[in-house]
Amino acid sequence: MAALDLLGRRWTLRVIWELHRHPAPIGFRDLQRHCDAMSSSVLSTRLTELRESDIAEQTPDGAWRLTPLGADLVTAMGPLLNWSRVWAERRA
């Protein structure tokens, strides 16, 4: 339930997705821009939560990336992504 609580928070999945899309670490402002310019306070909070959950980590230069556990989470969400594509097609 704790994982679902974390993943259900606003913007959390988007942050994970954007970190996944950028294989190299990405800086805070670039990440914010890729997340439709969400507020810096919300992004900071989500990154802190993801860091505390060992899903994301900050590099020594301040950039952000997924941890191996975070990459495993993205892999685990693959079937849900596939299902959502089918669902979206049926709704169209």
C-alpha positions as CSV (number, residue, x, y, z in Angstrom):
1,M,0.0,0.0,0.0
2,A,2.9,2.4,0.7
3,A,4.1,2.0,-2.9
4,L,0.6,2.7,-4.3
5,D,0.4,5.7,-2.0
6,L,3.7,7.1,-3.3
7,L,2.9,6.4,-7.0
8,G,-0.6,7.9,-6.6
9,R,0.6,11.3,-5.6
10,R,0.2,14.0,-8.1
11,W,3.1,14.3,-10.6
12,T,5.0,11.3,-9.2
13,L,4.6,9.1,-12.2
14,R,5.4,11.9,-14.5
15,V,8.7,12.6,-12.7
16,I,9.6,8.9,-12.9
17,W,8.7,8.8,-16.6
18,E,10.8,11.8,-17.4
19,L,13.8,10.5,-15.4
20,H,13.3,7.2,-17.4
21,R,13.2,9.0,-20.7
22,H,16.6,10.7,-20.0
23,P,19.2,8.0,-19.6
24,A,21.8,10.6,-18.5
25,P,21.2,12.5,-15.2
26,I,19.0,15.6,-15.7
27,G,19.2,18.8,-13.9
28,F,16.3,20.2,-11.8
29,R,15.4,23.0,-14.2
30,D,15.5,20.7,-17.3
31,L,13.4,18.2,-15.5
32,Q,10.9,20.9,-14.5
33,R,10.7,22.0,-18.1
34,H,10.0,18.4,-19.3
35,C,7.3,18.1,-16.6
36,D,5.2,21.0,-18.2
37,A,6.8,23.5,-15.8
38,M,5.3,22.1,-12.6
39,S,6.0,24.3,-9.6
40,S,9.5,24.0,-8.2
41,S,8.1,23.3,-4.7
42,V,6.1,20.3,-6.0
43,L,9.0,19.0,-8.0
44,S,11.3,19.3,-5.1
45,T,8.9,17.5,-2.8
46,R,8.4,14.7,-5.3
47,L,12.1,14.3,-5.9
48,T,12.7,14.2,-2.1
49,E,10.1,11.5,-1.7
50,L,11.5,9.5,-4.6
51,R,15.0,9.8,-3.1
52,E,13.8,8.7,0.3
53,S,12.1,5.7,-1.4
54,D,15.3,4.8,-3.3
55,I,13.7,5.3,-6.6
56,A,15.7,8.4,-7.7
57,E,19.0,9.7,-6.7
58,Q,20.9,12.9,-7.0
59,T,24.4,12.9,-8.5
60,P,27.3,14.8,-7.0
61,D,26.7,17.6,-9.5
62,G,23.1,17.9,-8.4
63,A,21.4,16.2,-11.4
64,W,18.8,13.5,-11.0
65,R,18.5,9.9,-12.3
66,L,16.6,6.7,-11.5
67,T,18.3,4.2,-9.2
68,P,18.4,0.6,-10.3
69,L,15.3,0.1,-8.1
70,G,13.6,2.9,-10.0
71,A,14.5,1.4,-13.3
72,D,13.0,-1.9,-12.1
73,L,9.8,0.0,-11.2
74,V,9.6,1.3,-14.8
75,T,10.1,-2.2,-16.1
76,A,7.4,-3.5,-13.8
77,M,5.0,-0.9,-15.0
78,G,5.5,-2.1,-18.6
79,P,2.4,-4.3,-18.7
80,L,0.3,-1.5,-17.3
81,L,1.6,0.8,-20.1
82,N,0.6,-1.9,-22.7
83,W,-2.8,-2.3,-21.1
84,S,-3.3,1.5,-21.1
85,R,-2.6,1.7,-24.9
86,V,-5.3,-0.9,-25.6
87,W,-7.7,0.9,-23.2
88,A,-7.0,4.2,-24.9
89,E,-7.7,2.7,-28.4
90,R,-11.0,1.2,-27.3
91,R,-12.1,4.6,-25.8
92,A,-11.2,6.5,-29.0
